[in-house]
Amino acid sequence: MNYSEITSKRQFKDATGFSREEFDCLLSTMKQTYYEQHGQTYQEYLEECVENWPKLRTLGDGLFFVLFYNKNGLIWGCQGLVFGMSSASAHERYHFFSELLEQTLEKKGYA
């Protein structure tokens, strides 16, 4: 699922619980959090260190993935199906990106 292809405000909010503007604001802070922790952007990390590109190729993809799961509560097999990955990968990616989201929310003073 490519979140950038969602054109309806209602569909975006239904999928994530956030408006596109709220999502973009949170994503901006999430990018800063990632950079502060790793000394490089997520894209730089993928280009330098990853041979097989993951399904979630941007922090935006990862944020959407976590928010979609939190809003909809699919089982891992279904979450993986929607995002084109195995259930094990869906579970693993959720934990990675949700931890980053939690740290981002703490930085913003929400957690």
Protein Blocks (a to p, Z undefined) as FASTA:
>chain_A
ZZklpmbfklmmmmnopafklmmmmmmmmmmmmmmmnopafklmmmmmmmbdcfblbfkl
mmmmmmmmmmnopafklmmmmnopafklmmmmmmmmmmmmmmmmmmnopZZ
